[in-house]
Amino acid sequence: MTKMKKLIVAAFLGIVNFSSEALEWLTRARKSQLDGDRILLIRTAALGDFILSIPAFERVRKAYPAARITLLTSATTEQKTLRTVEAYSIEPSPWLSLLRPGIIDEVVPFLVTSFGDLWKQRRAILERKAFNRAFIVTEGFGVNPMGNIKKILFLRTLGVRCRIFGIRTRAYPLVFPSVQRGLRGLEHHLLGNLRSVDEDPVVADVSFGISIPYVDPTVEAERWFEGYLRETGIGNAAFVVIAPGSRLEFKRWPEKSYAEVISRLISGTRVHVLLVGSGPEKTTISRMRGELWEGIAGSELFHDLGGNTSLAQLAAVFRRAAVFLGNDGGTCHLAAASGCRVVSVLNGVEFPDAVVPWGSWQYTVRHSVPCSPCFSYSYCPRGDSICVSRITPNDVLMKVEQALNDGAKGRLSDTVIF
């Protein structure tokens, strides 16, 4: 990188840091607070980002073990994403069931896509509640000062008057991202969430370990899957879970490629394969059945759970699975957080180690292209998604077999002290 680029980035980051510091007057406490600890966390996120936020929630709990913690959450503030979530769940944030007991005392879901919605729901969301401190939990990666200001104004409009933490953005990835990466301005999203809460010095002083697994299936979900294993004859045999779908089409590895991997796992490796996917992905799964049918029709090693599992049930499946294979997205992060080895078919939107499933770095499959990272989160600027489509079945199968071999040595375990 040229010296000029580094100077531009350094100046930009200086402006960003100054802007964040300038928010201090907006985030300081507005009035005296309660005697007891009352903490508010706000996190607007879909499945993957929410899962990567859970260690940050746990860290706040560890710092304030006796506090009453309220989580204010929504899947998103965008209508399009809300409609996607509604297609597979009647709940606005179905992933709340993944939180371990004792971390959060109260969850307040909200659906706000306009200031009109905000005024309508203001009293219902936070009526008669007061807090000692609030945290805007965000990965920091790609967050700009304006996004933080919107969240601060949102909280102030709701009547939150305490000190707000989590406002300082570290970098914005559209300005020479490789230079910012070298300056440690870009990092894994899970670590970014942890940094957002350690702006509070009490939290920063607490030693915290990120352990796998960090989400648990419900007792009911585990019982359901135990029954499923008995009924299908899988029993204690190793099995691979595969999710071929993705909410964003440009992130999808071709169904034909998935079909080839599944056929070779069943005919060659002789391992059970479970196909999974949420409601909106039924079309993808239907196409998969067409691609697969001739090669595996009637095989006792193939099992189709597509569209028939809740998130809690998926967590139970992943807790017992040897390997999970899927496109980059929330299901990959759920599998990783459940303790499963994850083979992720990663696209070129971001730096790979910023979004790779936590603990499964060595199993990621990625095809390097000169246009990566593009930071285009809704479409492929080239229109051909070569960063995904040029990954071969051999590339993926090699990683799946590597993960299966590693799984024979024991369960995945990883702890990082932060």
N, C-alpha and C positions, 0 to 999 in steps of 0.2 A: 504493500500500500504506500502511496506517496505521502510525503510530509504534509502536503497541502490538505489531503483528505483527513489526516489525523488532526490537523489544526482545526479544520471545520467541525469535525466531530467533537473535539474537546470544547470548542466554543459553544456548540449546540447543547452538549450535556451540561455545560455551565449555566446556560440560559434555563434549561429544564430544571436543574437543581434550584436555581434562584426562584423560578416560578413556583416550585413546590414550597420553598421557604416562605414565599409571599402569601401562601394560603394559610399561614399560621394564624392570622387574625380571624379567619373564617372558622378555624378548627379548635380554637381555645375554648375553655369552659365559659358559658354565658352566665351561670349563676351557681350558687352553692348547691352541692349535691347531697344525696342521701348518706346516712351513716354507714349502711351496709353496702357491700359490693353488688352492683347491678350492672351487667355488661351487655352491650348490644353488638352483635355481629351482623354485617350485611354482606350477602353474597348473591349476585344474580349470575346464574350459570346453568348450562345444560349438563348432561350426565358426566362427561369427561372432566370438565373444569371443576365441577362440584367435588368429584372424587379426589382430585388433586388438592382440594382445599381442606380435606378432612384432617390431615396432620396439623395444619395451622389451627383448626378448632381445638384439637387435642392439646396443643401447646398452650393455648390460652387457658384451658381448663387446668393444666398442670400448674400454671403460674398463679391461678386464682381458684384453688380447690373448693373454697366455701362460697364462691359467688353464685348468684343466679344469672345464668347466661341465656339470653334470648337470641334466636337466629331469625333475621328478617330475610326472606329469600323469595326468589322467583326464577323460573326457568330462563327468562329473558325479558327484555322490554320491547322485543320486536315481534310484531304480529305474525310474521311468516313462521318463525321458530315456535311460537306458542301453538300455532295450528298443527305443526309437526308433532309436538309433544301430546297434544290432545288426541291425535290419531291413534296413539297406543296406550293412553292412560287417561282416566277421568280425573286424576290428580294433577295440579299444576307443576308439582315437583316430585314425581314418584320416587326419586332416589333418596328422599329423606329417610326411608326405611333402612338405608344402609348404615346410618349413624349408630355407633355403639351406645348403649345406655350409659347415662351419667355425664356425657360430654355436653349435651345441650339440655337445658331444663324446659325450654319452651320454643316452639317453632311457629312463626307467624308468616304464612305464605301470602303473597300479594300478586295481583295482576294489574300492573300499571304500565300503560303504553302512551299515556298523554297526561298533561297536567289536569285535565278534566277528570280522568280516572283517579288521579291522586287526591283531589279534593273530595271525591265521592267516598273514597276508602280511608281517608285520613283518620277519622275517629275509630273506625273498625280495626285499623292496623295497630295503632299504638295508644289507644285511649287510656288515660290515667297512668301512663308508665313514665318513670324517670330513671335515668341511668347515670352511673359514675363515669363511664368511659364507653366509647364506641370504636369499632374497628371496621374499616372498609377492607374486606379480604379480597385481594386480587393478585394475580401472578406478577404484576409489575411489567412483564414482558409486553411491550407494545402499548402500554397504557400511557395516555398523554394527559397533560394538566387539565385540559377541558373536560375529559371524562371524569376526573376526580372532582372537579368543581361541580359538575352535574350531580354527582352522588352526595357531595356535601350539602348542596342546596336542597336536595331531596330530603335528607335527614333533618335539616333545619326546618323545612316546611312541615315535616311531621311533628315538630315540637321537641326534637332532640337537642338539648342544650349543653351536653357534656363535652369533654375533650374528645376529638376524633383522631384516631391513628390510622395508618395505612395510606397516607395521601401522597407520599413521595414517589414519583415515578423514577425509574433508574435509567431507562433508555427508550427511544422510539425507533423501531427496527427499519424504517424506510429511509434512514439517512446513513448510508455506508454501513450496512449491518455487519460486514466482516470486520471492520475496524472496531465497532462497538463490541463485537464478540471478543476481540482481543483485549479490550478494556474491561472485560467482565461485566458489561452492561446487559448482556443477554445470557440467560441461563435457563435451566429446566424450570418448567412452570410450577412444579411442586415446591421447589426452593424459593421461587418468587413469592408464592403465597406465605411461606414461613417468614420471609423478610418483611412482608407487609404488616405482620403482627408484632415483629420484634422492634418496631419503632417505639413501643411502650418499653421503657427500661426495666420494668418488673418482669415482663415476658423475656426480654433479651438476656436477663441474668439466669434464666432457668435452662439447665442442660436438658436437651431433648433428643431422643433417639427415634428415627423413622424406621419402624419395624414392619416386616411383611409376615403375615397379612395384617392389614389395618382396617378391613371391613369384615363383618361376619354375617352369614346367612341367618335367617330366623329359624327357630326350632321347628316351626311348621314347614318351612321350606326344606329343611334337612330331612324331615320325616317323609315328605313327598318324594324327594329324590332317592332316598333309600328304597322306597317302594318301587320306584321306576327302575332302579338297578336290578331289583329282584325279578320284576315282571319281564324285562327285556333279556335277561340272562347275562347281562354284563358283569354283575356281581362285583368282585374285587379286581377284575381285569383292567389293564390300562386302557384309557380312551382319549381320543383327540376331539376337541370341540372346535367347530368351524362356523364362522359367521361371515357369509359372503357379501352382506349388504352394507350400505352406508347411506346416511341421510343426504350426503352430497355426492352426486353421480361421478364427478371428476376424480373422486378419491377411490373409486371402486376398481379393484383388480378384475379382469374379465371373468365372467362365469365359466367359460370354457377352460380357463387355466385352473380355477378352483376344482372343476369337475375332474380334470386330469390328476391333480394332486390327490383327491379323494379316492379315485379309482386305483391309483398306485399304492396308496396306504392300505387299502382293503385287500388288494390282490397280492401285493409284494410284502409289505411289512406285517400284514395280518393283524391290524389293530382296529378296535372299534372306533367308529366315527359318528359323532353327534352333530347334526346340522341345527343351528339356532338362528333366530332373527326376530326382531320386533314386528308389530303389526304392519307399519308402512313398508317393510322390506319383503312382504309376502310375494310381491311380483318378482323380485330378484330370486327368491327361493323357488318360486314356481318355475322360472327359467332354468334354475339349477337342476331341478328334478328332470326336466327334459334332456339336459345335457348328460345326466348321469344314468338315466334309466336303463339303457342297453348294457352298460358295463357292470352295474351292480344290482340289477333287478332281483329281488328276493334274497339278497345277501343278509345273513344274520348279523353282520358286522356294521351295517348301516342303520342309523336311527334318525328320524326326522322330528325335531321339536320346534320347527319354525313357526313363530307366531303364537306359541302355546306356553310361554313362560313369563312370569313376572320378574322384576329385577331381583327380588329376594331369592326366587327360585334359580335364576341365573347364577347368583352368588354361590348357592349350594352346589350347582353343577361345576362351577369353576374351582371350588374348594377341593373337589375330588378328582378333577381332570388332571391328566399328565401334561397336556399341552393345549394351548388355545391358539388358533390361527384366524386372523381377521384383518380387515382394512384399518388404517389409522382412524381412531375415534373413541367414543365413550366406552364401548364394550371392551376394547383392548385394555383401557385403564381399570375397568371393573375387574377384569380377569386378573390383572397384575396385583391389584389391591387385595384380591381374594387369596393370593398365594400361588397362583398358577404361572407356569412358564409361558411367556407370550411371544409368538412369532408374529410380528406386525409387518404388514405390507405398507411401508411408509412412503408417502408422496414427498414432493420437493417443495412444499409450501414454506416450511420453516427449517431451521437448522435441526438435524436429526436428533441430537442429544437434548434439545429443548422440549421435545414432545414424546420421546420414546417411552413406552411403558416402564414404570419405575421397577428396577431390579432385573429387567430383561434386555439390557443393552446388547448383549452378545447375540441375540436371536433376531435382531431387526434385519429386514430385507429392504434394500434401497438401491435404486439405479441412479447414479450420479448424472446430472445434466447441467449444462452451462447456465441455464436460466434459473437455477435453484440457489438460494431460496427466493421465491417470488413474492411471498407474503400476500398472495391473492387467496382470500378465504372463501370465496363463493364460486369461482370459476377458474378454468385454466386459461391464462392469457394467450397461449399458443393455440388453444382449441383442440389439442390432440392428446393431452395428458401422458406424454411419453415417459415421464418420471415414474408412472405406475404401469402403463401398458407394456413397457419393454422389460419388465421383470419376468423371468421365465419360470415355468413350473419346476425345473431342476433347481433353480436358485432357492425357491421356497421349500421344496422337499428336503433339500440338504439341511436347512435350518430346523425343520420339524424333526428330522431324524436326530440331529444334534441335541435338541431339547429333550427328546424321548430318552436318549442315552444318558443324558445328565439326570433326568428324572428318576432313572433306575437307581441312582446313587443316593437319593433322598429328596425330601421336600425342599422347595425353594425357601431360602432364609436370607434376609439381608437387613442389616441395621446400620444406619448412618447417624452419627452424632452431629447435631446441628447447634 
